[in-house]
Amino acid sequence: MTKQTPKPAAPKRMSLSQKLALAGGAGAAITGVAAPQSADAVPIQSTTLPLTPTTTGDYTYWDVDGNGTDDLRMYAYSSTSSAFFSQRADLSGRFVFPQNGVPNPANKAIAMTKLSAGVTIGSNLGTANRFLSDQRNFAMVKSAAIGSAAAASGWALGDIGYFGFKFTNSSGVHYGWGQLDIHGQTGGFAFGEAFTITNAYYESTPGASINVGDTGASAVPEIDPASAGSVMSLVIGSLAMLERRRKLRAADASPTAVSA
């Protein structure tokens, strides 16, 4: 008597169409056309710039996020030919100051740090810098020269440099960086136009740190259609070969006659 003893059933396999669908997704990832993952924290550009203390004896306020609440202040004095920055007790904005050098408590002679690109602005500023919580007024330009406190913090006339700051809105504390152009009282500028905040970015997520110079722009590789086609042709060819092998294995798995 003879009985049919089938070989053990092979595990269920994907069809060719399923594999091609999967390969399409893999090919898209290989060629760079897959949808990018969005980050939680995104640098946001301040839309209230450029800003310059243009009016002698009056205050110019900076509303960093444009929500209608002022965050930092600048002003100019005709009597001393000076142009100042100011962080106020009644405003939420605070600058990054150097860690070293205790300011004179009488005139609080300390200015914001001139920062390099790549420096991280956040709750931890390292050993070189710090945020000061109290009110600070400091001259960036005085009598057509750089202010002494500004010079001690790395600034000079003609600089286009970076500074760090933070401010608070209804969602929490946001860290940011700005770009400052110190053009002094030369070159035909009216009094008070000693410096200009030309650009600034802050993190959208409260508490998230930001690197100086980070605008959120990332390079997206250009996709070469010819290269994409070559990759997909290779993937499809490989799948066709695997399908042929599957059919051969299926033929080998047909029932075999054995003697009892």
Number of C-alpha atoms within 10 A of each C-alpha: 5 8 11 11 11 11 11 7 8 9 6 6 9 11 10 14 10 11 17 18 12 12 16 15 13 15 22 15 13 13 18 16 15 12 8 9 6 7 7 9 16 18 21 17 20 19 13 15 15 14 17 22 24 21 16 19 14 13 17 19 19 22 20 25 21 12 9 9 15 18 22 23 19 23 23 27 18 13 9 10 18 25 31 22 24 21 21 17 12 10 18 17 25 25 25 23 23 23 15 11 11 10 12 9 8 6 10 15 19 24 28 28 25 23 24 13 13 11 18 21 26 23 15 11 17 12 9 10 18 21 19 15 13 10 13 19 18 22 24 25 31 19 14 16 16 23 24 18 20 21 19 18 19 15 25 21 21 14 16 17 19 23 23 30 22 24 22 18 15 7 10 10 19 24 28 31 29 20 22 22 18 21 20 28 22 13 7 8 13 13 20 25 23 29 27 19 21 16 18 27 27 31 26 21 17 17 16 19 21 26 21 23 18 21 17 14 8 7 5 9 9 9 11 11 10 8 11 16 13 12 16 19 13 12 17 18 12 11 17 15 10 13 16 11 12 13 11 11 12 12 10 11 14 10 12 11 10 10 7 7
